[in-house]
Amino acid sequence: MPKPSPNLPPTVTFHGAARTVTGSTHRLTACGKNVLLDCGLFQGKRAEAFRRNREFPFRAKDIDAVVLSHAHVDHCGNLPNLVRRGFAGPIYCTPATRALASVMLADAAKIQEEDARYLNKRRDRDEAKVEPIYDQRDVFRTLIRLQSVNYGAEFHIGKGIVGTFADAGHLLGSATVNLRLAGPDGERVLTFTGDLGRVGLPILRDPQPLPACDLLICESTYGGHTHEPVDETAEQLGEVVRRTAARGGRVIVPAFAVGRTQAVVYFLHQLIQAGKVPNVPIFVDSPMAVRATEVFRAHPECYDDETLALLKEHPDLFGEAHVRFVEKQNESVKLNALAGPCVIISASGMCESGRVLHHLKHGLPNPANTVLIAGYQAADTLGRRLVEKRPEVRILGRAVPVKADIVVLNGLSSHADQPDLLRMLAPLRERAPKVRLVHGEPERAEKLAAALREAGFADASAPESGDSVPV
């Protein structure tokens, strides 16, 4: 990939999260620079994910900088591979994203290394040895490249590219990205939403308004869908816990260790304090969630006013009074032998790896139990198969009957739904930007695109992987 001419107009090429939900990676070519917006891991069928994540459709050493929207692995998880393959530039992000990314990437490398060891034990002698996509050394080399920038502060990516972050309200430290780009026809403006949060969610501030722009790259995870109100979701969570405890079962919550776990703990804390659920044992079984929760405690600048006020009254807001954090593997194993009702929150959120697989293997055959799905489940994941109410699923190589109750609470999602997105994008119509919808399955993206066109956005569509659009 040759160095782009500084005289060419700015252009964005979509390499990941195009007509799919994971693997966010978009390349901006502007002012003689190649800049990535995110560099995330694709999640799905194991063989396809391994292939798509290992190989980039560009040379890593030709990328000059990365602008990172937030620390979820489908947005940051392939950065160590980029560094391993020759990237040597800066990675711009917010301070909280920098802190969370160190937790997320170290865990991702650990999973890569463990998977490689497991597969190599099972391979035939004449089969090639499986290597992890990256390891802990690559993570270290990546973390030293992270440059933290506060919300609202300008950062300069070479001559003619000026960026700012605004609060996206999706995850601690999450940001929308606004880039002002010099070009042969004057300045052009690009806004990338990353993942947008919801108004009224607990803990985090609401998303800040999106600035006027010429090209808007927007997520579409929940296009065509309307979430339940947050208050209603809390009540539904309480009902699930009460109902399951009454029949002596356990509630298993596959939850993303960063963001969703802390939100579920927050809701449970409030429900217990209000006497709305029995004070059953609650376990957070994820070493990464423990470390992530420490990062949450260290960044109160991201909290909304209500959470700051509650923290003054209840310093144990993130669960110390009601929750036991499980770090050691042998303690995790013992949870499956516990008698009586309990709540187990464990990663991963899409049930693709981690300790939750063992809890599901033991818990799914029991009709007294409930599996509470608290976030979006991408195609071809175990989480999606549970949402689809398959009568049987394969876990760790074994067929497991699904007799437990499967409950989906999309209201716990930290993604904006279609009404949220239409409301947030409405003020941009005056400038009539081009809108390209990413991070959504085709049906979701098309529903949102149609709604945007009906609302007055003449040029709104979902690009294919490899498509390019001028800013």
Backbone hydrogen bonds, N-H to C=O, Kabsch-Sander energy under -0.5 kcal/mol:
donor,donor_aa,acceptor,acceptor_aa,energy
8,L,5,S,-1.4
11,T,29,T,-2.2
12,V,469,V,-2.8
13,T,27,R,-2.7
14,F,467,D,-2.6
15,H,13,T,-0.7
15,H,25,T,-2.0
16,G,25,T,-2.1
17,A,22,T,-1.0
19,R,17,A,-0.7
23,G,41,L,-1.4
24,S,74,D,-2.1
25,T,16,G,-0.8
26,H,37,L,-1.5
27,R,13,T,-3.0
28,L,26,H,-0.6
28,L,35,V,-3.7
29,T,11,T,-3.3
29,T,27,R,-0.5
30,A,28,L,-0.6
30,A,33,K,-2.1
32,G,5,S,-0.7
33,K,30,A,-2.3
35,V,28,L,-3.1
35,V,33,K,-0.5
36,L,65,A,-2.4
37,L,26,H,-3.5
38,D,36,L,-0.8
38,D,67,V,-2.1
39,C,75,H,-3.0
40,G,24,S,-2.3
41,L,73,V,-2.6
49,A,45,K,-3.2
50,F,46,R,-2.5
51,R,47,A,-2.1
52,R,48,E,-2.8
53,N,49,A,-2.4
54,R,50,F,-1.9
55,E,51,R,-1.8
60,A,58,F,-0.5
62,D,59,R,-1.7
63,I,60,A,-1.6
64,D,34,N,-2.8
65,A,34,N,-1.2
66,V,90,P,-2.1
67,V,36,L,-3.1
68,L,66,V,-0.5
68,L,92,Y,-3.0
69,S,67,V,-0.5
75,H,72,H,-2.3
76,C,72,H,-2.0
77,G,73,V,-1.9
78,N,39,C,-2.2
79,L,76,C,-1.9
82,L,78,N,-1.8
83,V,79,L,-2.4
84,R,80,P,-2.6
85,R,81,N,-1.7
86,G,83,V,-1.8
87,F,82,L,-2.3
91,I,145,R,-2.4
92,Y,66,V,-2.9
93,C,147,Q,-2.0
98,R,94,T,-2.3
99,A,95,P,-1.9
100,L,96,A,-2.6
101,A,97,T,-3.0
102,S,98,R,-1.2
103,V,99,A,-0.9
103,V,100,L,-0.5
104,M,100,L,-2.7
105,L,101,A,-2.9
106,A,102,S,-1.2
107,D,103,V,-1.8
108,A,104,M,-2.4
109,A,105,L,-2.4
110,K,106,A,-1.9
111,I,107,D,-2.4
112,Q,108,A,-2.3
113,E,109,A,-2.6
114,E,110,K,-2.5
115,D,111,I,-2.8
116,A,112,Q,-2.1
117,R,113,E,-2.1
118,Y,114,E,-2.4
119,L,115,D,-2.7
120,N,116,A,-2.4
121,K,117,R,-1.6
122,R,118,Y,-1.0
123,R,119,L,-0.9
127,E,124,D,-1.5
139,V,135,D,-1.7
140,F,136,Q,-2.3
141,R,137,R,-2.2
142,T,138,D,-1.4
143,L,139,V,-2.8
144,I,140,F,-1.6
145,R,142,T,-1.8
146,L,143,L,-1.1
147,Q,91,I,-3.5
148,S,146,L,-0.5
149,V,93,C,-2.6
152,G,165,F,-2.6
153,A,150,N,-1.8
155,F,163,G,-2.2
157,I,155,F,-0.5
157,I,161,I,-2.6
158,G,156,H,-0.9
161,I,158,G,-1.3
162,V,180,R,-2.2
163,G,155,F,-3.3
164,T,178,N,-1.9
166,A,176,T,-1.8
168,A,174,S,-1.7
169,G,174,S,-0.5
174,S,171,L,-3.0
175,A,69,S,-1.9
176,T,166,A,-2.6
177,V,192,F,-3.3
178,N,164,T,-2.4
179,L,190,L,-3.2
180,R,162,V,-3.0
181,L,179,L,-0.5
181,L,188,R,-3.5
182,A,160,G,-2.5
186,G,183,G,-1.8
188,R,181,L,-2.9
190,L,179,L,-2.7
191,T,215,L,-2.5
192,F,177,V,-2.8
193,T,217,I,-2.7
196,L,194,G,-0.5
197,G,168,A,-2.9
198,R,169,G,-0.5
201,L,198,R,-1.1
204,L,202,P,-2.0
205,R,302,C,-1.4
208,Q,167,D,-2.9
214,D,189,V,-2.7
215,L,189,V,-1.6
216,L,434,K,-3.2
217,I,191,T,-2.9
217,I,215,L,-0.5
218,C,216,L,-0.7
218,C,436,R,-2.2
220,S,438,V,-1.2
220,S,439,H,-0.7
222,Y,416,A,-0.5
223,G,220,S,-2.0
225,H,222,Y,-1.9
233,T,229,P,-2.2
234,A,230,V,-2.0
235,E,231,D,-1.8
236,Q,232,E,-2.2
237,L,233,T,-2.5
238,G,234,A,-2.2
239,E,235,E,-2.2
240,V,236,Q,-2.3
241,V,237,L,-2.1
242,R,238,G,-2.6
243,R,239,E,-2.8
244,T,240,V,-2.3
245,A,241,V,-2.6
246,A,242,R,-2.1
247,R,243,R,-0.9
247,R,244,T,-0.5
248,G,245,A,-1.6
249,G,244,T,-2.5
251,V,342,C,-2.6
252,I,250,R,-0.6
252,I,370,T,-3.1
253,V,251,V,-0.6
253,V,344,I,-3.2
255,A,253,V,-0.8
255,A,346,S,-1.8
259,G,257,A,-0.6
260,R,258,V,-0.8
261,T,256,F,-2.0
263,A,259,G,-1.9
264,V,260,R,-2.6
265,V,261,T,-2.5
266,Y,262,Q,-2.1
267,F,263,A,-2.4
268,L,264,V,-2.6
269,H,265,V,-2.6
270,Q,266,Y,-2.2
271,L,267,F,-2.5
272,I,268,L,-2.6
273,Q,269,H,-2.5
274,A,270,Q,-1.8
275,G,272,I,-1.5
276,K,271,L,-2.8
277,V,271,L,-0.7
280,V,278,P,-2.4
282,I,322,H,-0.7
283,F,343,V,-3.0
284,V,324,R,-2.3
285,D,283,F,-0.8
285,D,345,I,-2.5
286,S,284,V,-1.2
286,S,326,V,-0.8
290,V,286,S,-1.8
291,R,287,P,-1.9
292,A,288,M,-2.9
293,T,289,A,-2.5
294,E,290,V,-1.5
295,V,291,R,-1.6
296,F,292,A,-2.3
297,R,293,T,-2.2
298,A,294,E,-1.4
299,H,295,V,-0.6
299,H,296,F,-1.3
302,C,299,H,-1.6
303,Y,300,P,-1.8
304,D,203,I,-2.5
308,L,304,D,-2.1
309,A,305,D,-2.2
310,L,306,E,-2.4
311,L,307,T,-2.4
312,K,308,L,-1.1
313,E,309,A,-1.2
314,H,310,L,-3.7
317,L,314,H,-1.4
319,G,316,D,-2.6
321,A,316,D,-0.5
322,H,319,G,-1.0
323,V,319,G,-3.8
324,R,282,I,-2.7
325,F,323,V,-0.5
326,V,284,V,-2.7
326,V,324,R,-0.5
327,E,325,F,-0.6
332,S,328,K,-1.7
333,V,329,Q,-2.2
334,K,330,N,-1.5
335,L,331,E,-0.9
335,L,332,S,-0.7
336,N,332,S,-0.5
336,N,333,V,-1.2
337,A,334,K,-1.6
338,L,335,L,-1.2
342,C,249,G,-0.6
343,V,281,P,-2.5
344,I,251,V,-3.0
345,I,283,F,-3.2
345,I,343,V,-0.5
346,S,253,V,-2.2
346,S,344,I,-0.6
351,C,348,S,-1.4
356,V,347,A,-2.0
357,L,354,G,-1.3
358,H,355,R,-1.0
359,H,355,R,-1.5
360,L,356,V,-2.6
361,K,357,L,-2.3
362,H,358,H,-1.9
363,G,359,H,-2.3
364,L,360,L,-2.7
366,N,363,G,-1.4
369,N,366,N,-1.7
370,T,250,R,-2.5
371,V,405,D,-3.1
372,L,252,I,-2.5
372,L,370,T,-0.6
373,I,371,V,-0.7
373,I,407,V,-3.2
374,A,254,P,-0.7
374,A,372,L,-0.6
378,A,376,Y,-0.6
381,T,378,A,-1.2
383,G,350,M,-2.1
385,R,381,T,-1.7
386,L,382,L,-2.0
387,V,383,G,-2.2
388,E,384,R,-2.1
389,K,386,L,-1.7
390,R,385,R,-2.0
393,V,400,V,-2.4
395,I,393,V,-0.5
395,I,398,R,-2.9
398,R,395,I,-1.7
400,V,393,V,-3.5
402,V,391,P,-2.7
403,K,364,L,-2.5
403,K,401,P,-0.9
404,A,364,L,-2.0
405,D,369,N,-2.5
407,V,371,V,-2.6
407,V,405,D,-0.6
409,L,373,I,-2.7
409,L,407,V,-0.5
410,N,408,V,-0.6
412,L,409,L,-1.7
413,S,410,N,-2.1
416,A,196,L,-2.1
418,Q,222,Y,-0.9
418,Q,225,H,-2.4
421,L,417,D,-2.6
422,L,418,Q,-2.8
423,R,419,P,-2.1
424,M,420,D,-2.5
425,L,421,L,-2.4
426,A,422,L,-1.5
428,L,425,L,-2.1
429,R,426,A,-1.7
430,E,427,P,-0.6
431,R,428,L,-1.0
432,A,428,L,-0.8
432,A,429,R,-0.6
434,K,214,D,-2.4
435,V,459,D,-3.0
436,R,216,L,-2.8
437,L,461,S,-2.6
438,V,218,C,-2.6
438,V,436,R,-0.5
439,H,17,A,-3.0
440,G,20,T,-0.9
444,R,441,E,-0.5
445,A,441,E,-2.6
446,E,442,P,-2.6
447,K,443,E,-1.9
448,L,444,R,-2.0
449,A,445,A,-2.6
450,A,446,E,-2.4
451,A,447,K,-1.9
452,L,448,L,-2.4
453,R,449,A,-2.4
454,E,450,A,-2.2
455,A,451,A,-1.4
456,G,453,R,-1.1
457,F,452,L,-2.7
458,A,456,G,-1.0
460,A,458,A,-0.7
461,S,435,V,-2.0
466,G,14,F,-4.0
467,D,464,E,-2.1
469,V,12,V,-2.4
471,V,10,P,-2.6
